[in-house]
Amino acid sequence: QRILVDVAIHGHYPDYPADIGQCIAYDLLYNLVIHEWPKRPQTALLEVLVMELFEFIFIQAPSSSHATIGIYKPDIFKEAQRVGVQLTLTRAEFLNLRATRL
């Protein structure tokens, strides 16, 4: 099934970064979604994918303070443009959720 992924990452970054190392490495996120996810068995719940992206973002982008992630299925209902889930978490909220899950 086709999915659409929408990610907004917020954090503390230089106004005028000197190099890519001071920015979010979007290519890593792109690689995960485009190249790694298709290799896995289908995940029934979009919420699982959303939480996986939060984990990835908060590990790969240490300057990130919070993020909003939406994952949608555009081909489920012909009457709707898309359906899916969207969640916003701070780094602290995510770490708390992860700690209670372990």
C-alpha positions in Angstrom: 0.0 0.0 0.0 1.1 3.5 -0.8 1.7 5.9 2.1 2.5 9.6 2.4 4.9 10.8 5.1 4.9 14.3 6.4 7.5 15.4 8.9 8.2 18.7 10.6 11.2 18.8 13.0 11.7 21.7 15.3 14.9 22.4 17.3 17.8 24.7 18.0 19.9 25.2 14.9 22.1 28.1 13.7 20.3 30.8 11.8 22.9 30.6 9.1 24.5 27.1 9.2 28.2 27.0 8.1 27.8 23.4 6.8 25.4 20.5 6.5 26.7 19.0 9.8 24.8 21.8 11.6 21.5 20.8 9.9 19.1 17.9 10.0 20.3 15.0 7.8 17.1 14.6 5.8 18.8 12.1 3.5 18.9 9.6 6.4 15.2 10.0 7.0 14.5 9.7 3.3 16.6 6.5 3.1 14.7 4.9 6.0 11.3 5.6 4.4 12.1 5.0 0.8 14.7 2.2 0.9 14.4 0.4 4.3 10.7 0.3 5.0 9.8 -1.4 1.7 12.1 -4.3 2.7 10.1 -5.1 5.8 6.9 -7.0 6.1 3.8 -4.8 5.9 3.0 -3.0 9.1 -0.7 -2.9 9.8 -0.7 0.1 12.1 0.5 3.5 11.0 1.1 4.4 14.6 4.0 1.9 14.7 5.7 3.7 11.8 5.1 7.1 13.4 6.8 6.0 16.6 9.7 4.5 14.7 10.2 7.9 12.9 10.2 9.7 16.3 12.9 7.3 17.5 14.9 7.8 14.4 14.6 11.6 14.6 15.4 12.0 18.2 18.5 9.8 17.9 19.8 11.2 14.5 19.0 14.9 15.2 20.2 15.6 18.7 19.3 19.3 18.4 15.6 18.5 17.7 13.2 19.5 20.5 10.0 18.3 19.1 8.5 16.9 15.9 5.2 16.4 14.1 4.8 13.3 12.0 1.9 12.4 9.8 1.6 9.2 7.9 -1.4 8.8 5.6 -2.9 6.2 3.2 -4.1 8.0 0.1 -5.8 5.0 -1.5 -8.1 3.7 1.2 -11.3 5.5 0.6 -12.3 6.9 -2.8 -14.3 9.6 -1.0 -11.3 10.9 0.9 -8.1 12.4 -0.3 -6.2 10.5 2.4 -6.7 9.0 5.9 -4.0 8.5 8.5 -2.5 9.6 11.8 -0.6 12.7 12.9 1.2 13.1 16.2 3.3 15.8 17.8 5.8 14.9 20.6 8.5 16.7 22.4 11.8 14.9 22.9 10.9 14.6 26.7 7.5 13.1 25.9 9.0 10.6 23.6 11.7 9.6 26.0 9.1 9.2 28.8 6.9 7.0 26.5 10.0 4.9 25.5 11.0 4.5 29.2 7.6 3.2 30.2 7.6 0.8 27.3 10.9 -0.9 28.3 
